[in-house]
């Protein structure tokens, strides 16, 4: 039984929604965030990445940074940027990107569902990133970025959401800077809200699609406050966390690719010779960028010269088609048969010497939204080697989560991203 609950959202006034709404804090670095907030005094990135208010080089985890987030948050609440619902509501949040729509339900989920295993994860979290969000939520006394959840389709719930938004006017409707149309409807009818809660109460499991660190921090803050407030009833707002729920058939997974700093002391011919033990290798046609068309196949881009030079001849790249050979993985193991595992276990670790991709500075990750051109650019400049993947599937994600297993780091990339700042859950 999943406990979904409407809430009294703090949200931007309609005239400010487009300026406030921002990409999640963890999809850009501080320098990129500084560019994004130029000319946008109300941008939520100023609260989500408060280090942007300090000179470059500021420690983002210093106490004064979290204090600055609180200061800006309180200022935005007092200057008329936000309004707060008078009664608990839920929301329909639709995003349209490249002609494809995904329709989600916004509300709060009981942390006990996470503690008891009804909300299932597929990634590990890093302690430093988890601590950062704990401090952010605790300082602001609010959850500011929604956790992205999915569930196996429930036709009655889909029908309820579709009927509502088709017969009501949206409170927000704008196109973000990323070209994604963002539309929100408020559900304030008690009968419809009760119907939604009953339907979700019959849902066996929810799955974290994105936002594992936000999820872990929400649970941690709730447990901290439970310990501090021995007289709790379980109905306190800190026992619920902000989430957007999507039926799994609404979502699209993209590839999550890798770039590597060097060839681990190998020449290109030596690298290819080692790769051929576990993969078939075919050189791409001149000018061809290799986008994998099926599972267990990969594109590899390598820069010819060891160091980037001014001459284009020195920074040329070559692409190769790779395909995992039979016997290189166990097809009956849901984790080992993932493409990210196949490449890690047969190439990145044994050949390139990167055993822990979560901590090794020689590897970086590039979301599929950036395209093959970005992989080629990275291979030609600050890195040396790039790998393009075929996207994982939601069935793989849910199967692994159901088994209590963990996917390798950086296995999934969802687009479009949920924007932050449109819904705030005060604790």
C-alpha positions as CSV (number, residue, x, y, z in Angstrom):
1,X,0.0,0.0,0.0
2,X,1.5,3.3,-1.1
3,X,0.6,6.4,0.9
4,X,0.2,9.3,-1.5
5,X,-0.9,12.6,0.0
6,X,-1.8,16.0,-1.5
7,X,-0.1,19.0,0.1
8,X,-0.2,22.7,0.3
9,X,2.4,23.5,-2.3
10,X,4.4,26.7,-2.2
11,X,4.7,27.6,-5.8
12,X,5.5,30.5,-8.1
13,X,2.8,32.9,-9.2
14,X,1.9,32.1,-12.8
15,X,3.6,35.3,-14.1
16,X,6.9,34.2,-12.6
17,X,6.8,30.4,-13.3
18,X,9.0,30.4,-16.4
19,X,11.7,32.5,-14.7
20,X,11.7,30.5,-11.5
21,X,11.7,27.0,-13.0
22,X,15.2,25.6,-13.4
23,X,16.9,22.4,-14.3
24,X,17.9,20.2,-11.3
25,X,21.0,21.3,-9.4
26,X,22.9,18.1,-10.2
27,X,22.9,18.3,-14.0
28,X,25.3,21.2,-14.3
29,X,28.4,22.5,-12.6
30,X,28.7,25.9,-10.8
31,X,30.2,27.7,-13.8
32,X,27.3,26.5,-16.0
33,X,24.8,27.5,-13.3
34,X,26.3,31.0,-13.1
35,X,25.6,31.5,-16.8
36,X,22.1,30.1,-16.5
37,X,21.1,32.6,-13.8
38,X,22.3,35.7,-15.6
39,X,19.4,38.1,-15.9
40,X,17.1,35.8,-13.9
41,X,16.8,37.2,-10.4
42,X,14.1,34.7,-9.5
43,X,15.7,31.6,-11.0
44,X,15.5,28.7,-8.5
45,X,19.1,27.8,-9.3
46,X,20.1,30.7,-7.0
47,X,18.5,28.6,-4.1
48,X,19.4,25.2,-5.4
49,X,23.1,26.1,-6.1
50,X,23.7,28.9,-3.7
51,X,27.5,28.8,-4.3
52,X,26.7,30.9,-7.4
53,X,26.3,33.9,-5.1
54,X,30.0,33.6,-4.1
55,X,33.2,34.1,-6.1
56,X,34.5,31.2,-8.1
57,X,36.3,28.6,-6.0
58,X,33.9,28.9,-3.1
59,X,33.5,25.6,-1.2
60,X,29.9,24.6,-2.0
61,X,29.5,22.7,1.3
62,X,30.5,25.6,3.6
63,X,28.0,26.7,6.2
64,X,27.7,30.1,4.7
65,X,26.5,28.6,1.4
66,X,23.5,26.9,3.0
67,X,22.8,30.1,4.9
68,X,22.8,32.0,1.7
69,X,20.2,29.5,0.2
70,X,18.0,30.1,3.2
71,X,18.4,33.9,2.9
72,X,17.4,33.9,-0.8
73,X,14.5,31.4,-0.2
74,X,13.1,33.7,2.5
75,X,13.5,36.7,0.3
76,X,11.6,35.1,-2.6
77,X,8.8,34.0,-0.2
78,X,8.4,37.6,1.1
79,X,8.7,39.5,-2.2
80,X,5.6,38.1,-3.9
81,X,7.3,35.5,-6.1
82,X,5.5,32.6,-4.5
83,X,2.0,31.8,-3.3
84,X,0.8,28.9,-1.1
85,X,-2.3,26.8,-1.6
86,X,-5.0,27.3,1.0
87,X,-5.9,23.5,1.0
88,X,-3.9,20.4,0.1
89,X,-3.8,19.7,-3.6
90,X,-2.2,17.4,-6.1
91,X,-1.0,18.5,-9.6
92,X,-0.7,17.1,-13.1
93,X,2.6,17.9,-14.6
94,X,3.0,17.4,-18.4
95,X,6.2,17.8,-20.4
96,X,6.3,17.7,-24.2
97,X,9.8,17.3,-25.8
98,X,10.4,16.6,-29.5
99,X,6.6,15.9,-29.9
100,X,6.5,13.3,-27.1
101,X,4.5,14.0,-24.0
102,X,4.8,12.5,-20.5
103,X,2.1,13.1,-17.9
104,X,3.0,12.9,-14.2
105,X,1.2,13.3,-10.8
106,X,2.7,15.6,-8.2
107,X,2.2,15.1,-4.5
108,X,4.0,13.6,-1.5
109,X,4.9,10.1,-0.5
110,X,5.2,8.7,3.0
111,X,8.8,8.1,3.9
112,X,7.6,4.8,5.6
113,X,7.0,3.5,2.1
114,X,10.7,3.9,1.4
115,X,11.8,2.5,4.7
116,X,9.6,-0.5,4.2
117,X,10.8,-1.1,0.7
118,X,7.7,-0.2,-1.3
119,X,9.7,2.6,-3.0
120,X,12.5,0.7,-4.7
121,X,15.9,2.1,-5.7
122,X,18.3,0.9,-8.4
123,X,21.4,3.1,-7.6
124,X,23.8,3.6,-4.7
125,X,24.3,7.1,-3.4
126,X,27.4,9.0,-2.5
127,X,27.7,10.1,1.1
128,X,29.0,13.6,0.2
129,X,26.1,14.3,-2.2
130,X,23.6,12.8,0.2
131,X,24.9,15.0,3.1
132,X,24.7,18.1,0.9
133,X,21.0,17.6,0.2
134,X,20.3,16.7,3.8
135,X,21.8,20.0,4.9
136,X,20.0,21.9,2.1
137,X,16.6,20.5,3.1
138,X,17.2,20.8,6.8
139,X,18.4,24.5,6.5
140,X,15.5,25.5,4.2
141,X,13.0,23.4,6.1
142,X,11.6,22.4,2.7
143,X,12.0,20.0,-0.1
144,X,12.7,21.9,-3.3
145,X,13.4,19.3,-5.9
146,X,10.9,16.5,-6.7
147,X,11.9,12.9,-6.7
148,X,11.2,11.3,-10.0
149,X,9.2,8.0,-9.5
150,X,7.6,5.5,-11.8
151,X,5.1,2.7,-11.5
152,X,3.6,0.0,-13.7
153,X,0.6,1.5,-15.5
154,X,-2.7,1.6,-13.7
155,X,-5.4,2.3,-16.3
156,X,-7.9,3.9,-13.9
157,X,-5.4,6.4,-12.6
158,X,-4.3,7.3,-16.2
159,X,-8.0,7.8,-17.1
160,X,-8.5,10.0,-14.0
161,X,-5.5,12.3,-14.9
162,X,-6.4,12.5,-18.5
163,X,-10.0,13.4,-17.8
164,X,-9.0,16.1,-15.4
165,X,-6.5,17.9,-17.5
166,X,-8.8,17.8,-20.6
167,X,-11.6,19.6,-18.8
168,X,-9.6,22.1,-16.7
169,X,-7.4,25.1,-17.5
170,X,-3.7,24.9,-16.6
171,X,-2.1,27.1,-14.0
172,X,1.2,27.1,-15.8
173,X,2.0,26.7,-19.5
174,X,5.3,27.8,-20.9
175,X,8.3,26.5,-23.0
176,X,11.5,26.2,-21.0
177,X,14.9,27.3,-22.4
178,X,15.6,23.7,-23.3
179,X,12.6,23.8,-25.7
180,X,10.4,21.6,-23.5
181,X,6.8,22.7,-23.0
182,X,5.9,22.6,-19.3
183,X,2.2,22.5,-18.4
184,X,0.7,22.2,-14.9
185,X,-2.9,21.6,-13.7
186,X,-4.0,21.8,-10.1
187,X,-6.3,19.0,-8.7
188,X,-8.3,20.5,-5.8
189,X,-11.5,18.4,-5.9
190,X,-11.7,16.3,-2.7
191,X,-13.5,13.5,-4.5
192,X,-10.9,13.2,-7.2
193,X,-8.1,13.4,-4.7
194,X,-9.6,10.6,-2.7
195,X,-10.0,8.5,-5.8
196,X,-6.3,9.0,-6.7
197,X,-5.2,8.1,-3.2
198,X,-7.3,4.9,-3.3
199,X,-5.8,3.9,-6.6
200,X,-2.3,4.4,-5.5
201,X,-2.9,2.6,-2.2
202,X,-3.4,-0.5,-4.4
203,X,0.0,0.0,-6.1
204,X,2.4,-2.6,-4.9
205,X,5.6,-0.7,-5.7
206,X,7.1,2.6,-6.8
207,X,10.5,2.9,-8.5
208,X,13.0,5.7,-8.3
209,X,13.7,6.8,-11.8
210,X,15.9,9.8,-10.9
211,X,16.7,11.6,-7.7
212,X,18.3,8.9,-5.5
213,X,20.2,11.5,-3.5
214,X,17.1,13.7,-3.0
215,X,15.2,10.6,-1.9
216,X,17.9,9.5,0.6
217,X,18.1,13.0,2.0
218,X,14.3,13.2,2.5
219,X,14.3,9.9,4.4
220,X,17.3,10.9,6.5
221,X,15.8,14.3,7.4
222,X,12.5,12.6,8.4
223,X,14.4,10.1,10.6
224,X,16.4,12.9,12.2
225,X,13.3,14.8,13.1
226,X,11.5,11.7,14.3
227,X,14.3,11.2,16.8
228,X,14.2,14.8,17.8
229,X,10.4,14.9,18.3
230,X,9.5,11.9,20.4
231,X,5.8,12.9,20.4
232,X,5.3,12.6,16.6
233,X,2.0,11.4,15.2
234,X,3.3,10.3,11.7
235,X,1.2,13.0,10.0
236,X,3.9,15.7,10.2
237,X,5.0,17.1,6.9
238,X,8.5,15.9,7.4
239,X,7.2,12.3,7.2
240,X,6.3,12.9,3.5
241,X,8.5,13.9,0.6
242,X,7.9,15.7,-2.7
243,X,7.6,13.4,-5.8
244,X,6.3,13.3,-9.3
245,X,4.9,9.9,-10.3
246,X,4.8,8.7,-13.9
247,X,3.3,5.5,-15.4
248,X,6.3,3.6,-16.9
249,X,4.9,3.7,-20.4
250,X,5.0,7.5,-20.3
251,X,8.8,7.7,-19.9
252,X,11.8,7.5,-22.2
253,X,15.2,6.4,-21.2
254,X,18.3,7.7,-23.0
255,X,21.8,6.4,-23.3
256,X,24.3,7.4,-20.6
257,X,27.8,7.4,-22.1
258,X,31.4,7.3,-20.9
259,X,34.5,9.3,-21.7
260,X,38.0,8.1,-20.7
261,X,41.0,10.3,-20.1
262,X,43.7,8.0,-21.6
263,X,44.4,4.5,-23.0
264,X,46.1,3.2,-19.9
265,X,49.5,3.3,-21.6
266,X,48.4,1.4,-24.7
267,X,48.7,2.3,-28.3
268,X,45.6,2.2,-30.4
269,X,46.6,-1.0,-32.1
270,X,47.3,-2.6,-28.8
271,X,44.0,-1.4,-27.4
272,X,42.1,-2.8,-30.3
273,X,43.9,-6.2,-30.0
274,X,42.9,-6.5,-26.4
275,X,39.3,-5.5,-27.0
276,X,38.9,-8.1,-29.7
277,X,39.2,-10.9,-27.1
278,X,35.6,-10.1,-25.8
279,X,34.1,-7.9,-28.6
280,X,33.9,-8.0,-32.4
281,X,35.4,-4.8,-33.7
282,X,34.7,-3.0,-37.0
283,X,36.1,0.4,-38.0
284,X,33.4,2.9,-39.0
285,X,33.2,4.5,-42.4
286,X,34.9,7.9,-42.7
287,X,32.8,10.6,-41.1
288,X,30.4,8.1,-39.5
289,X,29.5,8.5,-35.8
290,X,28.5,5.2,-34.3
291,X,25.1,5.1,-32.5
292,X,24.3,1.6,-31.2
293,X,21.1,0.2,-32.6
294,X,20.6,-2.7,-30.2
295,X,21.6,-4.0,-26.8
296,X,25.2,-5.3,-26.3
297,X,26.5,-3.1,-29.1
298,X,28.6,0.0,-28.6
299,X,30.2,2.9,-30.4
300,X,33.8,3.8,-29.6
301,X,35.5,7.1,-30.5
302,X,39.2,7.4,-30.0
303,X,41.5,10.4,-30.7
304,X,44.5,9.5,-32.8
305,X,47.1,11.7,-31.0
306,X,48.0,11.2,-27.3
307,X,47.6,15.0,-26.7
308,X,45.4,17.6,-28.4
309,X,47.4,19.8,-30.8
310,X,46.6,22.8,-32.9
311,X,46.7,20.7,-36.1
312,X,43.4,19.1,-37.0
313,X,45.3,16.1,-38.1
314,X,46.6,15.6,-34.6
315,X,43.1,15.8,-33.1
316,X,41.3,13.6,-35.6
317,X,39.0,10.9,-34.1
318,X,38.1,7.5,-35.3
319,X,34.9,5.6,-34.6
320,X,34.5,1.8,-34.2
321,X,31.6,-0.6,-33.9
322,X,31.9,-3.0,-31.0
323,X,29.6,-5.9,-30.1
324,X,29.9,-8.2,-27.1
325,X,30.8,-11.8,-28.0
326,X,28.9,-14.7,-26.7
327,X,30.4,-15.8,-23.4
328,X,31.5,-12.4,-22.3
329,X,28.5,-12.1,-19.9
330,X,25.9,-14.2,-18.2
331,X,22.5,-13.5,-20.0
332,X,20.6,-14.9,-17.0
333,X,22.1,-12.3,-14.6
334,X,20.0,-9.1,-14.9
335,X,22.8,-6.9,-13.7
336,X,25.8,-8.5,-15.5
337,X,23.8,-8.5,-18.8
338,X,23.3,-4.7,-18.7
339,X,25.4,-3.0,-21.3
340,X,27.1,-0.8,-18.7
341,X,28.2,-3.9,-16.9
342,X,29.4,-5.7,-20.0
343,X,31.6,-2.8,-21.0
344,X,32.8,-2.2,-17.4
345,X,33.6,-5.8,-16.7
346,X,35.2,-6.7,-20.1
347,X,36.9,-3.5,-21.2
348,X,36.9,-0.5,-18.8
349,X,38.2,-2.4,-15.8
350,X,40.5,-5.1,-17.2
351,X,41.9,-3.1,-20.1
352,X,41.7,0.6,-19.1
353,X,42.3,-0.1,-15.4
354,X,39.3,1.8,-14.1
355,X,37.9,-0.5,-11.4
356,X,35.6,1.9,-9.6
357,X,33.8,4.3,-12.0
358,X,32.2,6.1,-9.0
359,X,35.5,7.5,-7.7
360,X,38.1,7.2,-10.5
361,X,38.9,10.7,-12.0
362,X,39.9,9.2,-15.3
363,X,36.3,8.5,-16.3
364,X,33.4,10.9,-16.8
365,X,29.8,10.5,-17.9
366,X,27.8,12.2,-20.7
367,X,24.0,12.1,-20.9
368,X,22.6,11.1,-24.2
369,X,20.8,14.4,-24.6
370,X,24.2,15.9,-25.5
371,X,24.5,13.7,-28.5
372,X,27.4,11.9,-30.2
373,X,29.0,15.2,-31.2
374,X,29.7,15.9,-27.5
375,X,31.4,12.5,-27.2
376,X,33.5,13.2,-30.2
377,X,34.4,16.7,-28.9
378,X,35.4,15.3,-25.5
379,X,37.5,12.5,-27.1
380,X,39.2,15.2,-29.2
381,X,40.0,17.6,-26.4
382,X,40.1,16.9,-22.7
383,X,39.6,13.1,-22.9
384,X,41.0,10.5,-25.2
385,X,38.3,7.8,-25.6
386,X,34.5,7.8,-25.7
387,X,31.9,5.0,-25.6
388,X,28.3,5.4,-26.9
389,X,25.7,3.1,-25.4
390,X,22.3,1.7,-26.3
391,X,19.7,2.9,-23.7
392,X,18.7,0.6,-20.9
393,X,15.0,-0.2,-20.6
394,X,12.5,0.5,-17.8
395,X,11.8,-3.2,-17.6
396,X,15.5,-3.8,-16.8
397,X,15.4,-1.1,-14.2
398,X,12.3,-2.5,-12.5
399,X,13.4,-6.1,-12.7
400,X,16.7,-5.2,-11.0
401,X,15.0,-3.1,-8.3
402,X,12.4,-5.9,-7.6
403,X,15.3,-8.3,-7.1
404,X,16.9,-5.9,-4.6
405,X,19.9,-5.5,-6.8
406,X,21.7,-2.3,-7.8
407,X,22.5,-1.1,-11.3
408,X,26.0,0.1,-12.0
409,X,26.5,3.9,-11.5
410,X,25.3,6.2,-14.3
411,X,23.2,3.5,-16.0
412,X,20.1,5.6,-16.8
413,X,19.4,9.0,-18.2
414,X,15.8,10.3,-18.3
415,X,14.7,13.2,-20.5
416,X,13.1,15.6,-20.1
417,X,14.3,16.5,-16.7
418,X,11.8,17.6,-14.0
419,X,12.2,21.3,-13.3
420,X,12.8,22.5,-9.8
421,X,11.1,25.4,-8.1
422,X,7.6,24.8,-9.5
423,X,6.5,22.9,-6.4
424,X,8.0,23.3,-2.9
425,X,7.1,21.1,0.0
426,X,7.6,22.9,3.3
427,X,8.2,20.7,6.3
